[in-house]
Amino acid sequence: RFVPVRFKPTASVHKDADCGGVNLLITNREVFEPVLTGFELVAQLPKLSPREFELNKVLRLLVNQQALDALRNGSDGRALKQIYERELQSFRALRAQYLLY
């Protein structure tokens, strides 16, 4: 559940500015999908605040150029998760070769 909040940061580029945001309350941790939620949030922010949201900075969090390109093309969180999962499967297959136990 998303709960709107107002706050005034004490540091960062928004120091002492009135800001709005949300608190995310997890009501059922058994069904909550944090990765999908994050992808959905990052997919919606450019649509909600296109002038303020700096999409290019998201690459530092995604660490995946294909996902960033998909975001630029308007993909939703589920599409981003599919990209992530394909990459994760490839990584797990590679990693399995080197596991000792």
C-alpha positions as CSV (number, residue, x, y, z in Angstrom):
1,R,0.0,0.0,0.0
2,F,1.3,3.4,-0.9
3,V,0.8,6.2,1.7
4,P,1.5,9.8,0.6
5,V,4.0,11.7,2.7
6,R,5.4,15.2,2.9
7,F,8.9,15.9,4.2
8,K,11.8,18.3,4.1
9,P,15.2,16.7,3.6
10,T,18.1,17.9,5.8
11,A,20.7,17.0,3.2
12,S,21.2,16.4,-0.5
13,V,20.3,18.7,-3.4
14,H,16.8,19.0,-2.0
15,K,17.9,20.1,1.4
16,D,15.2,22.2,3.1
17,A,12.8,21.9,0.2
18,D,9.3,20.7,0.7
19,C,9.1,17.3,-1.0
20,G,6.4,14.8,-1.5
21,G,6.8,11.0,-1.7
22,V,5.3,7.8,-0.6
23,N,5.8,5.3,2.2
24,L,5.4,1.7,1.0
25,L,3.6,-0.5,3.5
26,I,4.0,-4.2,2.9
27,T,0.7,-5.8,4.0
28,N,1.6,-9.4,2.9
29,R,5.2,-10.2,2.5
30,E,4.4,-13.6,1.1
31,V,3.0,-12.1,-2.1
32,F,5.0,-8.9,-2.3
33,E,7.4,-8.7,-5.2
34,P,10.1,-6.1,-4.4
35,V,11.9,-6.3,-7.7
36,L,8.8,-6.0,-9.7
37,T,7.6,-3.1,-7.5
38,G,10.9,-1.3,-8.1
39,F,10.7,-1.8,-11.8
40,E,7.1,-0.6,-11.9
41,L,8.1,2.5,-9.9
42,V,11.1,3.3,-12.2
43,A,8.8,2.8,-15.2
44,Q,6.2,5.2,-14.0
45,L,8.4,8.1,-12.7
46,P,9.4,9.4,-16.2
47,K,5.7,9.5,-17.1
48,L,4.7,11.2,-13.9
49,S,7.6,13.7,-13.7
50,P,9.2,13.8,-17.1
51,R,11.1,17.0,-16.5
52,E,12.4,16.2,-13.1
53,F,13.2,12.5,-13.4
54,E,16.6,11.9,-14.8
55,L,16.3,8.6,-16.6
56,N,20.0,8.5,-17.6
57,K,20.9,8.2,-13.9
58,V,18.8,5.0,-13.6
59,L,21.6,3.0,-15.4
60,R,23.6,3.1,-12.1
61,L,20.8,1.1,-10.4
62,L,19.8,-1.1,-13.3
63,V,23.3,-1.9,-14.5
64,N,21.7,-3.1,-17.7
65,Q,21.7,-1.0,-20.9
66,Q,18.9,-3.2,-22.4
67,A,16.6,-2.5,-19.5
68,L,17.4,1.2,-19.7
69,D,16.6,1.2,-23.5
70,A,13.3,-0.6,-22.8
71,L,12.5,2.1,-20.2
72,R,13.2,4.8,-22.8
73,N,10.8,3.1,-25.1
74,G,8.0,3.1,-22.5
75,S,8.2,-0.5,-21.2
76,D,6.4,-1.4,-18.0
77,G,7.9,-3.1,-14.9
78,R,6.9,-6.6,-16.1
79,A,8.9,-6.1,-19.3
80,L,11.9,-4.9,-17.3
81,K,11.6,-7.9,-15.0
82,Q,11.7,-10.3,-18.0
83,I,14.9,-8.7,-19.1
84,Y,16.4,-9.0,-15.6
85,E,15.3,-12.6,-15.3
86,R,16.9,-13.6,-18.7
87,E,20.2,-12.0,-17.5
88,L,19.8,-13.7,-14.1
89,Q,19.3,-17.1,-15.7
90,S,22.5,-16.6,-17.8
91,F,24.4,-15.6,-14.7
92,R,23.2,-18.5,-12.6
93,A,24.2,-21.0,-15.4
94,L,27.7,-19.4,-15.5
95,R,28.1,-19.3,-11.8
96,A,27.0,-23.0,-11.4
97,Q,30.2,-24.0,-13.2
98,Y,32.3,-22.5,-10.4
99,L,30.4,-23.4,-7.3
100,L,32.3,-25.8,-5.0
101,Y,29.2,-27.1,-3.1
